[in-house]
Amino acid sequence: MLEVGDFKKMQKIGEGTYGIVYKAKDKKTGRDVALKKIRLDSETEGVPSTAIREISLLKDLTHNNIVQLFDIVVADSSLYMVFEYLNMDMKKLMDKKKDVFTPKLVKVCM
């Protein structure tokens, strides 16, 4: 079973409503991963329903165009989702290639 100590956090790469995403290195494999840390505010609230939905969907999905969820790690008052690391997300791609996304292509992506 994985533990948070199995990963070396390298840099913060994002932040959202429920937590922070870090680029990290898996100390055992040397593989770069994205660690999504979800704060568990209190024992009574538990894991946010959005995180439960995300986990249940991603654990069954395997496709080249969908980020892979490797594992879940529980530590202290946080839940960590361990994802494959991607050096670019859709927003960065859209910002970089503004002229590529025609209205027709945007409809396909949605």
ABEGO torsion letter per residue (X at the ends): XBBAAABBBABBABBBAAEBBBBBBBAAAGBBBBBBBBBBABAAAEBBAAAAAAAAAAAABBBAABBBBABBBBBEABBBBBBBBBABBAAAAAAABAAABBAAAAAAAX
